[in-house]
Structures are given as C-alpha cells and as structure tokens.
C-alpha cells in the first residue's frame, strides 16, 4: 500500500484538511465558503476544450466590446466541484496548471469519471484512497 500520489492512483479529498469540525474535518473556519463546506465540496478548475471555445466564439456572449471598449476574451477556465464522497483517478500527480493568463503550481490533474473532464486540484487537498 502506498500513500504517495502517483499517476493512475485513486485519490479523494482529505476531509481533515478541507472541511470544518462541523462537517468532519479539522478546520476552524471554512476553506472557501460555508455552502461548499456543508455540501462537502471543494472547487477545482477545468480548462475548456477547443470545441467549447469555438462554441463561445459563435455565441452572442462573444459579440461586441466590454464596458472598457476592449474586445471580449473567451473563458480560460471553469470552476468545478470536487466531492468528498467520490474517488478520482490521477492523470498527472505533480503539474502546473495554466489558466487565467498565469501559472498555478502545486496542482494535481484528476479525471472525473462521471463527466469525463480533467480537473486541476491543489495537491495538498488530496489523499490516496485505500
């Protein structure tokens, strides 16, 4: 049995690190907000596919200018909920995600088998599922 996160291993959210004492963790205050804490979720980040970006360019949302007079840019990331009662497969154990026009280190890329999306999650929030 290994406790190290590696490619292909199964991981889940570390309840002690992610949630308050009222929801089974060790935190005094919620990590992001009380709604996520009560639902047992943490926000991860998903990069849009080329098809989603092309669909955005074809939609009404991409037309016109912003209030500053600049052209609109397509979304670079979507927030996705990671659930504490689910197990995820690791695609890349240690990686640096790039969204929001900057780099985010300390990430793990996991596969959500229910949606088929690859999601970036902070490595500190995960533990190997046994």
C-alpha positions in Angstrom: 0.0 0.0 0.0 1.3 3.4 -1.0 0.4 6.8 0.5 2.2 8.7 -2.3 0.1 10.2 -5.0 1.2 8.9 -8.4 -0.2 8.6 -11.9 -3.0 6.2 -12.1 -3.7 6.0 -8.4 -7.1 6.7 -6.9 -7.5 9.8 -4.7 -10.2 11.6 -2.8 -10.5 14.8 -0.8 -8.7 14.8 2.6 -11.6 15.6 4.8 -9.4 16.8 7.7 -7.7 19.4 5.6 -10.7 20.6 3.5 -13.6 20.9 6.0 -14.6 22.3 9.3 -15.1 20.4 12.5 -18.9 20.6 12.0 -18.5 18.7 8.7 -16.0 16.1 9.8 -12.8 18.0 9.3 -10.2 19.8 11.5 -10.6 23.4 10.2 -11.9 26.1 12.4 -13.3 28.2 9.5 -14.4 27.1 6.0 -11.8 27.0 3.3 -13.8 29.0 0.8 -17.4 29.4 2.0 -20.0 27.7 4.2 -22.0 26.4 1.3 -19.1 24.3 -0.1 -18.3 23.2 3.4 -21.8 22.0 4.1 -22.1 20.3 0.7 -18.8 18.6 1.1 -17.2 20.1 -2.0 -14.0 21.9 -2.9 -13.6 23.9 -6.1 -11.3 22.6 -8.8 -10.5 24.1 -12.2 -11.3 22.7 -15.6 -9.7 24.0 -18.8 -12.2 24.4 -21.7 -11.8 22.3 -24.8 -11.2 23.7 -28.2 -14.9 22.9 -29.1 -16.1 24.9 -26.1 -14.0 27.8 -27.1 -15.2 27.7 -30.7 -18.8 27.5 -29.4 -18.2 30.6 -27.3 -16.9 32.5 -30.3 -20.1 31.6 -32.2 -22.4 32.6 -29.3 -23.8 36.1 -28.5 -21.6 36.4 -25.5 -18.5 37.0 -27.6 -20.1 39.8 -29.6 -19.3 43.5 -29.0 -17.0 45.2 -26.6 -16.7 45.3 -22.8 -17.5 48.4 -20.9 -13.9 49.5 -21.2 -14.1 49.3 -25.0 -11.9 46.2 -25.3 -12.8 43.0 -27.2 -14.1 40.1 -25.2 -11.9 37.2 -24.4 -13.0 33.6 -24.2 -13.1 31.8 -20.8 -9.8 30.2 -19.9 -11.2 28.1 -17.0 -14.3 26.8 -15.4 -14.9 26.2 -11.7 -15.9 22.6 -11.0 -17.0 21.0 -7.7 -14.9 18.1 -6.3 -16.9 16.0 -3.9 -15.6 14.4 -0.8 -17.6 11.2 -1.3 -16.1 10.4 -4.8 -12.9 8.8 -5.8 -10.9 10.3 -8.7 -8.2 8.9 -10.9 -4.9 10.8 -11.1 -3.8 11.8 -14.6 -0.7 13.8 -13.5 0.4 13.7 -9.9 2.6 16.8 -10.0 1.8 19.5 -12.5 1.5 23.2 -13.1 -1.9 24.4 -14.4 -2.1 27.5 -16.7 -5.4 29.4 -16.6 -6.5 33.0 -16.0 -3.4 34.0 -18.0 -1.0 32.8 -15.3 0.5 29.6 -13.9 -0.7 27.8 -10.8 1.8 25.5 -9.2 1.2 22.7 -6.7 -1.6 21.1 -8.7 -2.7 17.5 -9.4 -4.7 16.7 -12.6 -7.5 14.2 -11.8 -10.1 12.6 -14.0 -13.8 12.9 -13.1 -15.2 9.7 -14.3 -18.8 10.9 -14.1 -18.3 13.8 -16.5 -15.1 12.8 -18.3 -13.4 16.1 -17.6 -9.8 16.5 -16.3 -9.8 18.8 -13.3 -6.9 20.6 -11.6 -7.0 20.4 -7.8 -4.4 21.6 -5.2 -2.2 18.7 -4.3 -2.4 19.5 -0.6 -6.2 18.8 -0.5 -5.9 15.2 -1.8 -5.1 11.9 -0.2 -4.7 8.4 -1.6 -7.9 6.4 -1.4 -7.4 3.0 0.2 
